[in-house]
Amino acid sequence: MTQLTTAPVARQSLVVIGNGMAGMRTVEEMLKLAPQLYDITVFGAEPHGNYNRILLSPLLAGEKNIDDIMLHTREWYAANGITLHAGDPVVHIDRRKRMVRSASGREVWYDRLLLATGSKPFIVPVPGHTLAGVIGFRDIQDVDTMLAAARSGGHAVVIGGGLLGLEAANGLLRRGMQVTVVHVMDSLMNQQLDKPAALLLKNALELKGLRFLLEAHTSEIAGDARVTAVRFKDGSEIPADLVVMAAGVRPNIELARAAGLHCERAIVVDDTLQTYDPRIYAVGECVQHRSATFGLVAPIWDQARVCGAHLARNGHRRYVQQATPTKLKVTGVDLYSVGDFIGGEGSEDLVLRDPRRGIYKRLVLAGNRIAGAVLYGDVQDGPWYFGLIQNRTDISSMRSRLLFGEALCAQAA
């Protein structure tokens, strides 16, 4: 009797452009569901495995080292049968041939393509922005450049008083530099904090040694071969041995746009994270979903779960945007912000101020529900407020105790 054998089915090819957190989290989610479905090839611009970009600030401050922030070593890629081309970014996508070409000339064909190209720091285009000593704050190389500058001491100027700028400023201060934060608005972290909380934050950071110039408009970065000063529109200037641009990021979409994919501010995707080309998906800071772009990790993890399921042909999930809290990673400063903290017509504020203890809480109510929260100094109830926002909980019965936290509300109930 002749025994019949079946030939192994050839696996499809999945190519991932971008070796960062979003792309690799998506691959992890896909491997949980369909570990044998694809031959996977990953291209990354940086010469490393995948690392936790969120921990660049502690790395700069000396609280972490490189090994602490690595998420996937080269051994992990090998163990999972993934071909990694680190330090060899893709420079061309041929959608007709379903092929990508890297900077080294390597060509790989794909059945499915995942774009996870992230974002690039916005470099304020003033005269002198290309001088040596002017950098962004996005990767390990930027941290290495800042550490080299810090070893010589001197003055650092951080342009941008948002979350990333303050974390960079704190790290450089802890490395021994004199640091001035320049911000065009009249309060710090204006996209996450109301003005009373921003003032408390500014006062706390000044006590640590940071300096601030608010409502300051940079007009020029001075220097010959290297930066020596930053000048402002009012004619004043401050010395600078290092300038860190932390004035926001821009989605990295040049490769996708050149390939003819539909892009607006970022790569437009649907609820499955699929682009207008059904063979191409995109996740992370390079995508635009229902007019929104993304810079925090929580929504990107949600995107990875959805996209990973669809790549695994287990496509029942849909990505839904949700409010995401903001926390500041500066030692000794406790800050939590989520939702609509400004409010509008018909909204109400519940506010608790305790200047002596350095505590400030503000809850924005819309109807009988919490729409947003800003906490400074005492943030332990932040996740609870976040849950009340997500669940659209009716807070009528605990309104009078709401500012005093979960424990008191539960005790009263």
C-alpha positions as CSV (number, residue, x, y, z in Angstrom):
1,M,0.0,0.0,0.0
2,T,1.4,3.3,-1.1
3,Q,1.6,6.0,1.6
4,L,0.7,9.4,0.4
5,T,2.6,12.4,1.7
6,T,1.7,16.0,1.4
7,A,4.2,18.6,0.5
8,P,4.7,21.4,3.1
9,V,2.7,24.5,2.2
10,A,5.0,27.4,1.4
11,R,4.7,30.1,4.0
12,Q,3.8,33.7,3.0
13,S,6.2,36.5,3.3
14,L,5.7,39.3,5.9
15,V,8.0,42.3,5.6
16,V,8.1,44.8,8.5
17,I,9.5,48.3,7.8
18,G,10.5,49.7,11.2
19,N,12.1,47.8,14.1
20,G,10.6,49.8,16.9
21,M,8.0,49.2,19.6
22,A,4.9,49.4,17.4
23,G,6.1,47.1,14.7
24,M,7.6,44.5,17.0
25,R,4.6,44.5,19.3
26,T,2.4,43.8,16.3
27,V,4.6,40.9,15.3
28,E,4.4,39.5,18.8
29,E,0.6,39.7,18.7
30,M,0.6,38.0,15.3
31,L,2.9,35.2,16.5
32,K,0.6,34.4,19.4
33,L,-2.1,33.5,16.9
34,A,-0.3,32.2,13.9
35,P,3.3,31.4,14.6
36,Q,3.8,29.4,11.4
37,L,2.0,31.6,8.9
38,Y,4.8,33.8,7.6
39,D,8.5,34.0,6.9
40,I,9.2,37.4,8.6
41,T,11.8,39.9,7.5
42,V,12.3,43.1,9.6
43,F,14.2,46.2,8.4
44,G,15.3,48.8,10.9
45,A,17.2,52.1,10.5
46,E,19.0,51.8,13.8
47,P,21.8,49.2,14.4
48,H,20.1,47.7,17.4
49,G,17.4,45.2,18.4
50,N,14.1,46.7,19.5
51,Y,14.3,48.9,22.6
52,N,11.9,50.7,24.8
53,R,11.9,54.3,23.5
54,I,9.8,55.4,26.5
55,L,12.9,54.7,28.7
56,L,15.3,57.0,26.8
57,S,14.6,59.7,29.5
58,P,15.8,57.4,32.4
59,L,18.7,56.3,30.2
60,L,19.7,60.0,29.7
61,A,19.3,60.6,33.5
62,G,21.5,57.7,34.4
63,E,18.6,55.7,36.0
64,K,18.8,52.9,33.3
65,N,21.5,51.5,31.0
66,I,21.2,50.1,27.5
67,D,20.6,46.5,28.5
68,D,17.7,47.7,30.8
69,I,15.8,49.2,27.9
70,M,16.2,46.4,25.3
71,L,13.0,44.6,24.5
72,H,14.1,42.2,21.8
73,T,17.7,41.1,21.5
74,R,19.1,39.6,18.3
75,E,18.7,36.2,19.9
76,W,15.0,36.8,20.2
77,Y,14.7,37.4,16.4
78,A,16.7,34.2,15.7
79,A,14.7,32.1,18.1
80,N,11.5,33.2,16.4
81,G,12.8,32.6,12.9
82,I,12.8,36.3,12.1
83,T,15.4,37.8,9.7
84,L,16.6,41.1,11.0
85,H,18.4,43.7,8.9
86,A,19.3,46.3,11.5
87,G,20.9,49.5,10.3
88,D,19.6,49.0,6.8
89,P,16.4,51.0,6.3
90,V,14.1,50.4,3.4
91,V,14.3,53.2,0.8
92,H,11.8,52.0,-1.9
93,I,8.5,50.1,-2.0
94,D,7.3,48.7,-5.3
95,R,3.7,47.9,-4.8
96,R,3.2,46.5,-8.3
97,K,6.0,43.9,-7.8
98,R,5.3,43.7,-4.1
99,M,8.9,44.2,-3.3
100,V,11.0,46.5,-1.0
101,R,14.5,47.6,-1.5
102,S,16.9,48.6,1.3
103,A,19.7,51.2,1.5
104,S,22.2,48.4,0.9
105,G,20.4,47.2,-2.2
106,R,18.8,44.2,-0.6
107,E,15.4,43.3,-2.2
108,V,12.7,41.3,-0.5
109,W,9.3,40.3,-1.9
110,Y,6.2,40.4,0.4
111,D,2.7,39.0,0.5
112,R,1.9,41.4,3.4
113,L,3.7,44.5,4.3
114,L,3.7,46.3,7.7
115,L,4.7,49.9,8.0
116,A,5.9,51.0,11.4
117,T,8.1,53.9,10.4
118,G,7.3,56.0,13.5
119,S,7.9,59.7,13.6
120,K,10.8,62.2,13.3
121,P,11.5,65.2,15.7
122,F,10.3,68.5,14.4
123,I,13.4,70.7,14.0
124,V,12.4,74.3,14.2
125,P,13.6,75.7,10.8
126,V,15.4,78.8,12.0
127,P,18.8,79.9,10.8
128,G,21.5,77.7,12.3
129,H,19.3,74.7,12.9
130,T,21.8,72.5,11.0
131,L,24.8,73.4,13.2
132,A,26.6,70.7,15.1
133,G,25.2,70.5,18.6
134,V,21.6,70.9,17.5
135,I,19.7,67.6,17.9
136,G,16.3,66.0,18.5
137,F,15.5,63.5,21.2
138,R,14.2,60.3,19.6
139,D,16.8,57.5,19.7
140,I,19.9,56.1,21.4
141,Q,22.2,58.1,19.2
142,D,20.6,61.3,20.4
143,V,21.2,60.2,24.0
144,D,24.8,59.4,23.2
145,T,25.2,62.9,21.7
146,M,23.7,64.5,24.8
147,L,25.9,62.4,27.2
148,A,29.0,63.4,25.3
149,A,28.0,67.1,25.5
150,A,27.2,66.7,29.2
151,R,30.7,65.4,30.0
152,S,32.1,68.8,29.0
153,G,29.5,70.7,31.1
154,G,28.2,74.0,29.9
155,H,24.8,75.3,28.9
156,A,22.0,73.2,27.3
157,V,18.9,74.8,25.8
158,V,15.8,72.6,25.3
159,I,13.3,74.1,22.9
160,G,9.9,72.8,23.9
161,G,8.2,72.8,27.3
162,G,6.1,69.7,26.7
163,L,6.5,66.2,28.1
164,L,9.5,65.2,26.1
165,G,11.3,68.5,26.5
166,L,10.9,68.5,30.3
167,E,12.2,64.9,30.5
168,A,15.2,65.8,28.3
169,A,15.9,68.9,30.5
170,N,15.7,66.9,33.7
171,G,18.1,64.3,32.3
172,L,20.7,66.9,31.2
173,L,20.4,68.7,34.5
174,R,21.1,65.5,36.4
175,R,24.2,65.0,34.1
176,G,25.6,68.3,35.3
177,M,24.6,70.8,32.6
178,Q,23.0,74.2,33.2
179,V,19.6,73.8,31.5
180,T,17.2,76.4,30.1
181,V,13.8,75.3,28.7
182,V,12.4,77.6,26.0
183,H,8.7,77.4,25.4
184,V,6.5,79.5,23.0
185,M,3.4,79.2,25.2
186,D,2.8,80.9,28.6
187,S,2.6,77.6,30.5
188,L,4.4,74.2,30.5
189,M,2.8,71.1,29.1
190,N,-0.1,73.2,27.8
191,Q,-1.6,70.2,25.9
192,Q,-1.9,68.1,29.1
193,L,-2.2,70.6,32.0
194,D,-4.3,73.5,33.0
195,K,-2.5,76.7,34.1
196,P,-2.6,76.2,37.9
197,A,-1.1,72.7,37.6
198,A,1.5,74.0,35.1
199,L,2.6,76.7,37.5
200,L,3.0,74.1,40.3
201,L,5.1,72.0,38.0
202,K,7.3,75.0,36.9
203,N,7.9,76.0,40.5
204,A,8.9,72.4,41.4
205,L,11.3,72.1,38.5
206,E,12.9,75.5,39.2
207,L,13.7,74.3,42.7
208,K,15.6,71.4,41.1
209,G,17.6,73.9,39.1
210,L,15.9,74.2,35.8
211,R,15.5,77.6,34.2
212,F,12.5,78.6,32.0
213,L,11.8,81.2,29.3
214,L,8.1,81.2,28.5
215,E,6.5,83.0,25.6
216,A,9.9,83.0,24.0
217,H,10.2,82.7,20.2
218,T,13.5,81.4,18.8
219,S,14.7,83.4,15.8
220,E,18.2,82.1,15.3
221,I,20.7,79.5,16.5
222,A,24.1,81.2,16.5
223,G,27.5,79.7,15.9
224,D,30.1,79.0,13.2
225,A,30.7,75.3,12.9
226,R,29.0,74.5,16.2
227,V,26.2,76.1,18.2
228,T,27.2,78.8,20.7
229,A,23.9,80.7,21.5
230,V,20.2,80.8,20.9
231,R,18.7,84.2,19.9
232,F,15.1,85.3,20.3
233,K,12.7,87.6,18.4
234,D,13.0,90.3,21.1
235,G,16.7,90.6,20.5
236,S,17.9,88.7,23.6
237,E,20.1,85.6,23.5
238,I,21.4,82.9,25.9
239,P,24.6,80.8,25.6
240,A,24.2,77.3,24.4
241,D,26.7,74.4,24.0
242,L,23.9,72.0,23.1
243,V,20.4,72.6,21.7
244,V,17.8,69.9,22.0
245,M,14.7,70.3,19.8
246,A,11.7,68.9,21.6
247,A,9.0,70.9,19.9
248,G,7.0,68.0,18.7
249,V,7.2,65.2,16.1
250,R,6.0,64.6,12.6
251,P,4.9,61.2,11.3
252,N,7.5,59.6,9.1
253,I,5.5,59.1,5.9
254,E,7.9,59.9,3.1
255,L,8.4,56.2,2.1
256,A,4.7,55.5,2.1
257,R,3.9,58.7,0.2
258,A,6.5,57.9,-2.5
259,A,4.9,54.4,-2.9
260,G,1.6,56.1,-3.7
261,L,-0.2,55.2,-0.4
262,H,-3.0,57.6,0.7
263,C,-1.5,60.0,3.2
264,E,-2.8,63.1,4.9
265,R,-0.9,64.2,8.0
266,A,0.1,60.5,8.3
267,I,-0.7,57.2,6.6
268,V,-4.4,56.8,6.5
269,V,-5.7,53.5,7.9
270,D,-9.1,52.0,8.6
271,D,-10.3,50.3,11.8
272,T,-8.2,47.2,11.0
273,L,-5.1,49.3,10.5
274,Q,-5.2,48.5,6.8
275,T,-4.1,51.2,4.3
276,Y,-5.8,51.8,1.0
277,D,-3.7,49.0,-0.3
278,P,-5.2,45.8,1.2
279,R,-1.8,44.1,1.3
280,I,-0.3,46.9,3.4
281,Y,-0.9,47.6,7.1
282,A,0.5,50.4,9.3
283,V,0.7,51.0,13.0
284,G,2.1,53.5,15.5
285,E,3.1,57.1,15.2
286,C,3.1,57.0,11.4
287,V,-0.6,56.4,11.1
288,Q,-3.7,58.5,11.0
289,H,-7.0,56.9,12.1
290,R,-10.2,58.8,11.9
291,S,-8.3,62.1,11.6
292,A,-6.2,61.4,14.8
293,T,-2.5,60.7,15.1
294,F,-0.8,59.0,18.0
295,G,2.3,59.6,20.3
296,L,1.6,57.7,23.4
297,V,2.1,54.0,23.9
298,A,-1.3,52.8,25.1
299,P,-3.2,53.4,21.8
300,I,-0.3,52.0,19.9
301,W,-0.5,48.7,21.9
302,D,-4.2,48.6,21.1
303,Q,-3.4,49.1,17.4
304,A,-0.8,46.2,17.6
305,R,-3.4,43.8,19.0
306,V,-5.9,44.6,16.2
307,C,-3.3,44.6,13.4
308,G,-1.6,41.4,14.7
309,A,-5.0,39.6,14.7
310,H,-5.7,40.7,11.1
311,L,-2.3,39.7,9.9
312,A,-2.9,36.3,11.5
313,R,-6.2,36.0,9.6
314,N,-8.1,36.2,12.8
315,G,-9.7,39.5,11.8
316,H,-12.6,40.1,14.1
317,R,-11.1,43.0,16.0
318,R,-11.5,46.7,15.3
319,Y,-9.4,49.5,16.7
320,V,-11.3,52.0,18.8
321,Q,-9.7,55.2,20.1
322,Q,-9.8,55.8,23.8
323,A,-8.6,58.5,26.2
324,T,-5.0,58.0,27.3
325,P,-3.5,59.4,30.5
326,T,-0.3,61.4,30.6
327,K,2.4,60.9,33.3
328,L,5.6,62.9,33.7
329,K,8.8,60.9,34.2
330,V,10.7,63.4,36.3
331,T,12.0,62.2,39.7
332,G,10.2,63.7,42.5
333,V,7.3,65.2,40.4
334,D,4.0,63.4,40.5
335,L,1.6,64.4,37.7
336,Y,-1.3,62.8,36.0
337,S,-3.6,64.1,33.3
338,V,-6.3,62.5,31.2
339,G,-9.3,63.4,29.1
340,D,-10.8,66.9,28.5
341,F,-9.2,68.9,31.3
342,I,-10.2,72.3,29.8
343,G,-14.0,71.8,29.7
344,G,-16.5,73.9,27.7
345,E,-20.0,75.1,27.7
346,G,-22.1,73.3,30.2
347,S,-19.1,71.7,32.0
348,E,-18.3,72.1,35.7
349,D,-15.1,72.0,37.7
350,L,-14.3,70.4,41.0
351,V,-11.1,71.8,42.4
352,L,-8.9,70.9,45.4
353,R,-5.9,73.1,46.3
354,D,-3.5,72.5,49.1
355,P,-0.5,74.7,48.5
356,R,1.3,73.7,51.7
357,R,1.3,70.0,50.7
358,G,1.8,70.8,47.0
359,I,-1.4,69.1,46.0
360,Y,-3.8,70.2,43.2
361,K,-6.7,68.3,41.8
362,R,-9.2,69.3,39.1
363,L,-12.0,67.2,37.8
364,V,-14.0,68.4,34.8
365,L,-17.6,67.2,34.9
366,A,-20.0,67.0,31.9
367,G,-23.5,66.1,33.2
368,N,-23.0,63.5,35.8
369,R,-19.8,62.0,34.4
370,I,-16.1,62.9,34.6
371,A,-14.8,64.2,31.3
372,G,-11.2,64.9,32.4
373,A,-8.8,65.1,35.3
374,V,-5.6,66.9,36.3
375,L,-3.7,65.7,39.4
376,Y,-0.5,67.1,40.8
377,G,1.3,66.0,43.9
378,D,-1.2,63.2,44.8
379,V,-1.9,61.0,41.8
380,Q,-2.8,57.7,43.4
381,D,-6.4,58.0,42.3
382,G,-5.5,58.8,38.7
383,P,-6.3,55.2,37.4
384,W,-9.6,55.2,39.2
385,Y,-10.7,58.5,37.7
386,F,-9.5,57.1,34.3
387,G,-11.7,54.1,34.8
388,L,-14.7,56.3,35.6
389,I,-14.1,58.3,32.4
390,Q,-13.7,55.1,30.3
391,N,-16.8,53.5,31.8
392,R,-18.9,56.8,31.6
393,T,-19.8,56.1,35.3
394,D,-22.6,58.2,36.8
395,I,-20.9,60.0,39.7
396,S,-24.0,61.7,41.1
397,S,-24.0,59.7,44.3
398,M,-20.4,60.4,45.2
399,R,-20.0,63.9,43.8
400,S,-19.4,65.6,47.2
401,R,-16.5,63.1,48.0
402,L,-15.1,62.6,44.5
403,L,-12.1,64.9,45.0
404,F,-11.0,62.9,48.0
405,G,-10.5,59.7,46.1
406,E,-11.7,56.1,45.7
407,A,-11.2,55.0,49.3
408,L,-13.5,57.6,50.8
409,C,-16.1,57.1,48.1
410,A,-16.1,53.3,48.6
411,Q,-16.3,53.7,52.4
412,A,-19.3,56.1,52.1
413,A,-21.0,53.7,49.6
